[in-house]
Amino acid sequence: MRRWLRDTTGGLPRQFWYLWTGTLINRVGGFVVIFLTIYLTTVRHFTPSQAGLIMGVWAAGGALGNMLGGVAADRIGRKVTLLTGQVAGAATLLAMAFTSAYWGIAGLAFLFGVFADGARPAFGAMLIDIVPEKDRLRAFTLNYWVINLGFSFAATLAGLAAAADYHLVFLVDAATTLVTATFLFFTLRETRSARPAATSSAASASSAASAVASAAKGGLRVVFTDRVFLIFAGLNILGAFVFLQHLTTLPIAMAADGISGQTYGYVIALNGLLIVIGQLFVPRLTRGMTSTRMLAVAAIVTGLGFGLTALANTPLFYAATVFVWTLGEMVNAPANSTTMAALAPADLRGRYQGVFSLSWSIAGFVAPTAGGFLQEHVGNTFLWLLCAGIGLAVAAAQVASGPARERRAAILAPPPPAVSRQPTPVS
C-alpha cells in the first residue's frame, strides 16, 4: 500500500498540491450545478424546456468565457485570470440567490458561465505548466479524484441545504468559491513563461506541426485550423452530450418516476463516491493501454450506462446505471486530459485549453436544450437509447482518429534529455 501511495502521489510539485487543495475547497461547496435544474422546475416552477434553456444559456456564457479565459491566460497570466473568474463568479451566485424573474435568472446564468468557465483554461494551463509530462497522467487522475471527492460531499450536503432553504445552495457555493480564491491568491505563483518556449526540432519534419509550433504568432487562428485537435474536440462534444444528461434530463426523469430531489442527490452522490474509491487505481489498471484505446472503451461503457437508464424506474435501478457510466467516466477523464495536454504547444496552452473547454460548453448548451426537448416531446426511452448509440459511434471515431493524434503528440513532445557518456578508457 505504501508503494502504491508513493507511486500515485509521490514527486509532484508543491504548486500542484495548492491547486489540488483549492479544487477540493471549491468542489465541496459546488451546490448550484447539482441542483439548479431541480430548483428551476420545483421552486421556480419553470417547464423542463424553460429550465433546459437556462442551462443552455449558462453553457453559452461558458463558451464565451472559455475563449476569453484562454486568451487572457496566455496574454495576461494564469493566476490573475483564474482568481478574477472565481471572485466574479461568486458575486454572480449571490445575485442569483435573490432573483426570481425568468430572464433575470437566465441573464445571471449567462454571466456565471462567462466567469466560472473563464477560469478553467487558466487552471488547466497552470497544471500543465507545473507538472512534467511524465507525471501528468497521475496529476490529472489526482485532480479528477479530488473533484469527485468534493462532488460526493456536495451532492449530499446540497440535498440537505435544499431541504432547509434553497437560498443556501447559492450562498454556500459563493462562500466556498471566495475561500478558494483567497487561498490560491496567497499560495500560487504565476506560471506563464515570459518567453516563448522552445519547440522540438522534430517539428520541422511536418509543415502542419510547424504551424502549430509557431503558436505565439498565430493565436486562436492556429487552434481553429488544427484539424487533428478539432476532431478530438468534436468527439468530446458528442461524449459530453451523453455524460451531461446526468445533470439535466436525469433528475427530471427520476422526478417523473416519483423520486424526490433529495433521493436524486443521494443517487448521484454514488458517482462521486465510486470515483473517490476507484479513480486512483485507474493508472495501474490501464497501464500499457494507449489513450486511444482508453477513450474508445470509456465511450462504450458510458453509452451503455445511459442506455440502461431507459429501463430504470426505482432509485436502486437508477443507482445501478450510475455505477455503469461512472466506470466509463473514470477511464475517460485522465485519458481526455492527457491527450489534450499532448496536443497543445507550450506557447498556446491557455488558448488550446480554452477551445477544448469550449467543446464542453457547446455540449453544455446542446445537452439540456436538445435533451430537454427530446425528453418532453419524444420521451425518455428514445433519449437514453440515443445516448447508447452516440457512445458506440464515438468509440469507433476515437479508434479511427487515434493514430493522427499520436503522431502529433510525438512531434510536440519535448526531446529527451541528453545522456552524458564517459569515454571508454583505452588500455
C-alpha positions in Angstrom: 0.0 0.0 0.0 2.9 2.4 0.8 4.4 1.7 -2.6 1.1 2.3 -4.4 0.6 5.5 -2.5 4.2 6.7 -3.3 3.8 5.7 -7.0 0.4 7.6 -7.1 1.2 10.8 -5.2 4.9 11.0 -4.8 7.2 13.5 -6.5 4.5 16.0 -7.7 5.4 19.7 -7.2 4.1 21.7 -4.2 2.3 24.1 -6.5 0.2 21.2 -7.9 -0.9 20.4 -4.4 -2.0 24.0 -3.9 -4.2 23.7 -7.0 -5.4 20.4 -5.7 -6.4 21.8 -2.3 -8.2 24.8 -4.0 -10.2 22.4 -6.1 -11.2 20.4 -3.0 -12.5 23.5 -1.2 -14.4 24.8 -4.2 -16.0 21.4 -5.1 -17.2 20.6 -1.6 -19.4 23.7 -1.9 -20.3 23.3 -5.6 -24.0 23.0 -4.9 -25.6 25.0 -7.7 -24.5 22.9 -10.7 -26.1 19.8 -9.0 -29.4 21.3 -8.0 -30.1 24.1 -10.5 -32.4 22.1 -12.7 -34.5 20.9 -9.7 -34.5 24.4 -8.3 -35.8 25.8 -11.6 -38.6 23.2 -12.1 -39.7 22.8 -8.5 -39.1 26.1 -6.7 -39.5 28.5 -9.7 -42.0 26.2 -11.5 -40.4 26.6 -14.9 -41.1 23.9 -17.5 -38.4 21.4 -18.5 -37.9 23.2 -21.7 -37.5 26.6 -19.9 -35.1 25.0 -17.4 -33.2 23.5 -20.3 -32.9 26.9 -22.0 -31.5 28.4 -18.8 -28.9 25.6 -18.6 -28.2 26.2 -22.2 -27.7 29.9 -21.7 -25.3 29.1 -18.8 -23.3 26.9 -21.3 -23.4 29.7 -23.9 -21.8 32.1 -21.3 -19.3 29.3 -20.6 -18.4 29.2 -24.3 -17.6 32.9 -24.3 -15.8 32.6 -21.0 -13.6 29.8 -22.3 -12.4 31.8 -25.3 -11.8 35.0 -23.2 -10.2 33.0 -20.4 -7.9 31.1 -22.8 -6.6 34.3 -24.4 -6.2 36.0 -21.0 -4.3 33.1 -19.6 -1.7 33.3 -22.4 -1.6 37.1 -22.6 -2.1 38.4 -19.1 -1.3 35.4 -16.9 -2.8 32.2 -15.4 -3.2 33.4 -11.8 -5.0 36.7 -12.4 -7.3 35.0 -14.9 -8.1 32.2 -12.5 -8.8 34.5 -9.5 -10.8 37.0 -11.4 -13.1 34.3 -12.7 -13.6 32.9 -9.3 -14.4 36.2 -7.5 -16.8 37.4 -10.2 -18.5 34.0 -10.3 -19.1 34.1 -6.6 -20.7 37.6 -6.9 -23.0 36.3 -9.6 -24.1 33.4 -7.5 -25.1 35.8 -4.7 -27.2 37.8 -7.1 -28.8 34.6 -8.4 -29.9 33.6 -5.0 -32.3 36.5 -4.7 -33.6 36.7 -8.3 -36.9 35.2 -9.2 -37.7 36.6 -12.7 -37.1 34.1 -15.5 -35.0 36.4 -17.7 -33.1 37.7 -14.7 -32.1 34.2 -13.8 -31.2 33.5 -17.4 -29.0 36.6 -17.6 -27.2 35.8 -14.4 -26.7 32.2 -15.5 -25.1 33.5 -18.7 -22.7 35.7 -16.6 -21.9 32.9 -14.2 -21.0 30.8 -17.2 -18.7 33.5 -18.5 -16.9 33.9 -15.2 -16.8 30.3 -14.0 -15.7 28.8 -17.3 -13.4 31.8 -17.9 -11.2 30.4 -15.1 -11.0 26.9 -16.4 -8.4 27.4 -19.2 -6.1 29.2 -16.8 -6.4 26.3 -14.3 -5.7 23.7 -17.0 -2.7 25.6 -18.4 -1.3 26.2 -15.0 -1.4 22.5 -14.2 0.3 21.6 -17.4 2.9 24.3 -16.7 3.6 22.9 -13.3 3.7 19.2 -13.8 6.3 17.5 -16.0 5.0 15.4 -18.9 5.9 12.1 -17.4 3.7 12.8 -14.3 0.7 14.4 -16.0 -1.5 11.2 -16.1 -1.0 10.9 -12.3 -1.7 14.6 -11.8 -4.8 14.7 -13.9 -6.0 11.5 -12.2 -5.5 13.0 -8.7 -7.2 16.2 -9.8 -10.2 14.4 -11.1 -10.3 12.3 -8.0 -10.5 15.4 -5.7 -13.1 16.9 -8.0 -15.3 13.9 -7.3 -14.4 13.7 -3.7 -15.8 17.2 -3.4 -18.7 16.4 -5.6 -19.7 13.4 -3.5 -19.8 15.6 -0.4 -21.5 18.4 -2.3 -24.3 16.2 -3.7 -25.2 15.1 -0.2 -24.8 18.4 1.6 -26.7 20.2 -1.2 -29.7 18.0 -0.7 -29.7 18.9 3.0 -29.3 22.6 2.2 -32.1 22.5 -0.4 -34.4 20.8 2.2 -33.7 23.6 4.6 -33.7 26.6 2.3 -32.8 26.8 -1.4 -31.0 30.1 -0.9 -28.3 28.1 1.0 -27.5 26.3 -2.2 -26.3 29.5 -3.8 -24.9 31.2 -0.7 -22.7 28.2 0.3 -21.4 27.8 -3.2 -20.5 31.5 -3.4 -18.8 31.4 0.0 -16.6 28.4 -0.8 -15.6 29.9 -4.2 -14.4 33.1 -2.4 -12.5 31.0 0.2 -10.8 29.1 -2.7 -9.8 32.4 -4.4 -8.3 33.7 -1.2 -6.3 30.5 -0.6 -4.9 30.5 -4.1 -4.1 34.2 -4.0 -1.7 33.6 -1.1 -0.2 30.2 -2.3 0.1 30.1 -6.1 2.7 31.8 -8.2 2.4 32.8 -11.8 3.5 30.0 -14.2 3.2 31.7 -17.6 6.6 31.9 -19.2 7.7 35.4 -20.2 9.4 34.0 -23.3 8.1 31.5 -25.9 9.1 28.0 -25.1 11.5 26.3 -27.4 9.9 23.6 -29.6 11.3 20.3 -30.6 13.5 20.2 -33.7 11.4 17.3 -34.9 8.6 19.8 -35.7 10.4 20.8 -38.9 9.5 17.3 -40.3 5.9 18.3 -40.8 4.5 21.6 -42.1 1.3 21.1 -40.1 3.4 20.6 -36.9 5.5 23.7 -37.8 2.3 25.8 -38.0 1.3 24.6 -34.6 4.7 25.1 -33.1 4.7 28.8 -34.1 1.7 29.2 -31.8 2.7 32.5 -30.3 2.3 34.2 -33.7 -0.9 32.6 -34.7 -3.1 32.9 -31.7 -6.6 31.4 -31.9 -6.3 31.0 -35.7 -3.7 28.3 -35.1 -6.1 26.4 -32.8 -9.1 26.7 -35.2 -7.1 25.4 -38.1 -5.6 22.5 -36.2 -7.6 19.6 -37.8 -6.3 16.9 -35.5 -7.2 18.8 -32.4 -10.6 19.9 -33.7 -11.6 16.3 -34.5 -10.6 15.4 -30.9 -12.6 18.3 -29.5 -15.6 17.4 -31.7 -15.7 13.9 -30.4 -15.6 15.3 -26.9 -18.7 17.3 -27.7 -20.6 14.1 -28.5 -19.3 12.3 -25.5 -20.1 15.2 -23.2 -23.6 15.4 -24.6 -24.2 11.9 -23.3 -22.4 12.4 -20.0 -24.1 15.8 -19.1 -27.5 14.3 -19.2 -26.9 13.3 -15.5 -27.2 17.0 -14.5 -30.2 17.9 -16.7 -32.6 15.2 -18.0 -31.7 12.5 -15.4 -33.1 14.4 -12.4 -36.3 15.2 -14.4 -36.7 11.5 -15.4 -36.3 10.5 -11.8 -38.8 13.1 -10.6 -41.3 11.7 -13.2 -40.9 8.3 -11.5 -41.9 9.9 -8.2 -38.3 10.1 -6.8 -37.6 13.2 -4.7 -34.8 15.7 -5.3 -33.1 14.6 -2.1 -33.0 11.0 -3.3 -31.6 12.2 -6.6 -28.8 13.8 -4.6 -28.0 10.5 -2.8 -28.1 8.6 -6.1 -25.9 11.0 -8.0 -23.5 11.1 -5.0 -22.8 7.5 -5.8 -21.0 8.8 -8.9 -18.5 10.8 -6.8 -18.2 8.1 -4.2 -17.2 5.5 -6.8 -14.6 7.8 -8.3 -13.2 8.6 -4.9 -12.8 4.8 -4.2 -11.6 3.7 -7.5 -10.1 6.6 -9.5 -6.6 6.4 -8.0 -6.3 2.8 -9.2 -7.1 3.7 -12.9 -3.4 4.4 -13.9 -2.4 1.0 -12.6 -5.3 -0.8 -14.2 -4.9 0.9 -17.6 -1.1 0.6 -17.7 0.0 -0.3 -21.2 -3.2 0.9 -22.8 -2.9 3.7 -25.3 -5.0 6.8 -24.8 -7.0 6.0 -27.9 -8.0 2.6 -26.5 -8.9 4.2 -23.2 -11.1 6.8 -24.9 -12.9 4.2 -27.0 -13.6 1.9 -24.0 -14.8 4.8 -22.0 -17.3 5.9 -24.7 -18.7 2.4 -25.0 -19.2 1.9 -21.2 -20.6 5.4 -20.7 -23.1 5.0 -23.6 -24.2 1.6 -22.2 -24.8 3.1 -18.7 -27.0 5.8 -20.0 -28.8 3.4 -22.4 -29.7 1.2 -19.4 -31.5 4.2 -17.9 -34.3 3.5 -20.4 -35.3 0.6 -18.2 -34.8 2.3 -14.8 -37.8 3.2 -12.6 -36.6 2.8 -9.0 -33.8 4.5 -7.0 -31.8 1.3 -6.9 -32.0 0.7 -10.7 -31.0 4.3 -11.3 -28.1 3.8 -9.0 -27.0 0.8 -11.0 -27.0 2.8 -14.2 -24.9 5.5 -12.4 -22.4 2.7 -11.5 -22.0 1.7 -15.1 -21.5 5.1 -16.7 -19.2 6.1 -13.8 -16.8 3.4 -14.8 -16.6 4.9 -18.3 -16.1 8.4 -16.8 -13.2 7.1 -14.6 -11.3 5.9 -17.7 -12.3 8.8 -19.9 -11.3 11.7 -17.7 -7.5 11.2 -17.4 -7.1 10.0 -21.0 -9.0 13.0 -22.2 -6.9 15.4 -20.2 -3.5 13.9 -21.0 -4.4 13.8 -24.7 -5.4 17.4 -24.6 -2.1 18.3 -22.9 -0.1 16.4 -25.5 -1.8 18.2 -28.4 -1.2 21.7 -27.1 2.0 23.7 -27.9 3.6 25.2 -24.8 3.0 28.8 -26.0 -0.7 28.3 -26.7 -1.7 26.1 -23.7 -4.2 28.7 -22.5 -5.9 29.0 -25.9 -6.0 25.3 -26.5 -7.4 24.8 -23.0 -10.0 27.5 -23.8 -11.1 25.9 -27.1 -11.2 22.4 -25.5 -13.3 23.8 -22.7 -15.4 25.4 -25.4 -16.3 21.9 -26.5 -17.7 21.2 -23.0 -19.6 24.5 -23.2 -21.1 23.5 -26.6 -22.2 20.2 -25.1 -23.4 22.0 -22.0 -25.7 24.0 -24.3 -26.9 21.2 -26.5 -27.3 18.6 -23.8 -30.0 20.4 -21.8 -31.7 22.1 -24.7 -31.8 19.2 -27.1 -32.1 16.6 -24.3 -34.9 18.5 -22.6 -36.8 18.9 -26.0 -36.4 15.1 -26.8 -37.4 14.2 -23.2 -40.6 16.4 -23.4 -41.7 15.6 -26.9 -40.3 12.2 -27.8 -39.8 10.5 -24.4 -37.2 9.2 -22.1 -36.7 5.9 -23.8 -35.7 7.4 -27.1 -33.3 9.8 -25.4 -31.4 7.1 -23.5 -31.2 4.8 -26.5 -29.8 7.7 -28.5 -27.1 8.1 -25.8 -26.1 4.5 -26.2 -25.9 4.9 -30.0 -23.8 8.0 -29.6 -21.4 6.2 -27.3 -20.8 3.5 -29.9 -20.2 6.0 -32.7 -17.7 8.0 -30.6 -15.8 4.8 -29.8 -15.4 4.0 -33.5 -14.4 7.5 -34.3 -11.8 7.5 -31.5 -10.1 4.4 -32.9 -10.1 5.9 -36.4 -8.6 9.2 -35.4 -6.2 8.0 -32.8 -3.1 7.4 -35.0 -3.1 11.1 -36.2 -3.2 12.3 -32.5 -0.4 10.0 -31.6 1.8 11.3 -34.4 1.1 14.9 -33.4 1.8 14.2 -29.8 5.2 12.7 -30.7 6.1 15.7 -32.7 5.3 18.2 -30.0 6.8 16.2 -27.1 10.0 17.7 -25.7 13.2 16.0 -26.7 14.6 13.5 -24.2 17.4 14.9 -22.0 20.8 14.3 -23.4 22.7 11.5 -21.7 26.3 12.2 -20.9 28.6 9.3 -21.6 32.2 9.0 -20.4 34.6 7.8 -23.0 35.8 4.3 -22.6 39.4 4.3 -21.4 41.9 2.7 -23.8 44.3 0.3 -22.1 
